[in-house]
Amino acid sequence: MPHIQVTLVKGRSTEQKRRTAQRLTEVLSEEAQVEPKYISVAFVEVEADGFAEAGELVLDRRRREGKG
């Protein structure tokens, strides 16, 4: 029973998460030859100050780039 966990900064819509779960399930089902009914997907949403990329908080990068 494969499980996919996606950690991302808050802000995606329900529809975006729905489509993402569908696509991830399709790909894993095809590549791992697992029936979709056995695949689960969890979205873990974090605040922008709780996630860093390349050693920089997303919050700080967004501020530096003028994106919030």
N, C-alpha and C positions, 0 to 999 in steps of 0.2 A: 504494500500500500504506500506508494510514493506520496510524499508531502512536500509542497513548495512553500517556502516562506519568503515573502517580499517585504523588505523594509524600505520605507520611503518617507519623505517629508510630507506632512499633511498638506492637503490642497487638491487632491484628485476627486473628481465627482464619482458618484456611485456608478454611473454609466461607464466611465473610464476603467474603474476597477472590474466591472462586469466583463467588459471586452478583454481586459488583460487576463483575467482568470480563464476565460474561454480559450484564448490563444495559447496560453501556457499549457493548459490541459491538452489541447490538440497536439502541440509539438511533443510534449512528453509522452503522450499516448503513442504517437507515431514512432518516435525514436527509441523508446524503451519497450515498445510492444506491450503496453499495459492498457487494459480497458479504462476508459475515462471515469467510469463509476468508482474506480479504486483510487483516483487521484484527488487529493485535497489541496487547496490553496488558502493561505492565510496572509492577510495584509497587516503589517505592523506599521502603524503610522506614528511618526515622531515629530516633535516640534523642530523648527529650523535651528534652534540652539542645542539640539540633542543629536545632531548628525554632522559629521565632518567629511570632507573630500579633500584629498591631497594635503591633509594637516590643517585645513581651515574650516571653521564652522560654516555651515551653509548660510546661517544668519549673517555672519560677517561678510561673506562673499556677495550675498544679495544686496546688502547695504552698500558695499563698495561699488557694485555694478549699477546701483540705483534702482534695484528691483524690489524694494520693500524692506 
